Amino acid sequence: MNYKVIYHIGPEFNTSMKISKGVLQVGDGVPELMSPSNDVVVCLDDIHSVILFRVNGLGRMLKLDNGSITIYLTVYRIVIGNLLAVVNFIKTGTLKGALEQYISR
């Protein structure tokens, strides 16, 4: 299944981080984070943990520990520029479950 996500690759989450749009492909193979032009940004073959947390009570976000890098992401409905995003609360929870199933294999 493909999930439209906004993401940040870096050690911490704060208001000055750079957000990018992409598609997270989760299926039978290894999950891959793709850019809008279908280039593989990150292959998530070494996920250690998936943590779901709330951001200021407004929406859900996932923190993925993929070996040496940390990725923060959320499933979105609409993104306006890099300033405003409407988060898909339920699909973010569904994505967490799909990634946990991959980890438990």
C-alpha positions in Angstrom: 0.0 0.0 0.0 1.2 3.5 -0.7 0.9 6.3 1.9 1.4 10.0 1.0 3.7 11.3 3.7 5.6 14.4 4.8 8.9 13.5 6.4 12.1 14.8 8.0 15.3 12.9 8.2 17.4 14.0 11.2 18.1 13.4 14.9 15.5 15.7 16.4 12.0 17.1 15.8 11.5 20.9 16.0 9.9 23.8 14.3 12.9 24.8 12.2 13.3 21.4 10.4 12.9 21.0 6.7 9.9 19.0 5.6 9.7 17.0 2.3 6.8 15.3 0.6 7.0 11.7 -0.5 5.3 8.3 -0.8 6.0 5.4 1.6 5.5 2.1 -0.1 4.7 -0.7 2.3 3.9 -4.2 1.0 5.4 -7.6 0.7 8.9 -6.4 0.2 11.1 -3.8 2.0 9.3 -0.5 2.8 10.7 2.3 0.7 10.4 6.1 1.1 10.1 7.6 -2.4 10.3 11.2 -3.6 7.5 12.6 -5.8 9.6 11.8 -8.8 9.8 8.1 -7.8 13.4 8.2 -6.7 14.2 6.0 -3.7 15.1 8.4 -0.8 15.5 5.8 1.9 15.1 2.0 1.9 13.7 1.0 5.3 15.2 -2.4 5.5 16.7 -2.0 9.0 13.8 -0.5 11.0 14.4 -1.1 14.8 11.4 0.8 16.2 8.3 2.7 15.3 7.0 5.2 17.9 3.7 7.0 17.5 3.3 10.3 19.3 1.0 13.3 19.3 2.3 16.8 18.2 0.8 19.5 20.5 -2.4 17.5 20.6 -3.1 18.3 16.9 -2.0 15.2 15.0 -0.1 12.0 15.0 3.5 11.6 13.9 5.8 8.5 13.6 9.4 8.3 14.6 11.3 5.6 12.8 14.7 4.4 13.9 16.3 2.9 10.8 19.8 1.9 11.9 22.0 5.1 11.8 19.2 7.5 10.8 16.0 8.8 12.4 13.0 9.7 10.2 9.9 11.6 11.4 6.9 11.3 9.2 3.1 11.5 9.1 0.4 10.7 6.5 -1.2 13.8 5.1 -4.4 14.8 3.4 -3.4 18.2 2.1 -0.1 20.2 2.2 0.0 23.9 1.4 3.6 24.9 0.6 5.8 23.8 3.5 3.8 25.8 6.0 0.5 24.0 6.6 -0.4 20.3 6.5 -3.7 18.5 7.3 -2.7 15.2 8.9 -4.6 12.0 8.3 -5.0 10.8 11.9 -6.3 7.3 11.1 -4.0 6.5 8.2 -1.0 7.4 10.3 -2.1 4.8 12.9 -2.7 2.3 10.1 0.9 2.9 8.8 2.3 2.3 12.3 0.6 -1.1 12.3 1.9 -2.0 8.9 5.5 -1.0 9.8 5.3 -3.0 13.1 4.2 -6.1 11.1 7.3 -5.6 8.9 9.5 -5.4 11.9 8.0 -8.6 13.5 8.8 -10.7 10.4 
